[in-house]
Amino acid sequence: MYKLYQIRVTKADRDAINAGTATAAQQALFDSMFRIRLSDDDAPTVTDPSIYSHVANLAVTDLDACFEVGNVGPESAIERLNPMHSVSVGDVLVAEDDTAHIVCGVGFAELKDFTNRLVA
């Protein structure tokens, strides 16, 4: 079982960014999301885990299966907790032993100390 964490941006957040009326918090959320997703680094870093939400549990046994199930199913292997998008670059997968990996452009990279810095 893996926990899937994604950056959740609401319609209100997107509308405010597009209108140029975003609050500092909305702008910081967007900046973080795009910095992570568009990073040239092989292993993007997460400086603020609080921008992530636990959106689903994936009933699989490895990272490659997380990516597959999160993109093509089967739906029966996904326990949705909140709205989620397909598993993509910048998403974080946390195993039962609390090791965390970020989805990279190619493959995955371990994130040290991600779960210890999550906001409850």
Secondary structure, DSSP 8 states (H G I E B T S, - for coil): -EEEEEE---HHHHHHHHHT---HHHHHHHHHHHHHHT--SSS---S-GGGEEEEEEE--SSHHHHHHHHHH--GGGEEESS------TT-EEEETT--EEEE-SSSEEEETTTGGG---
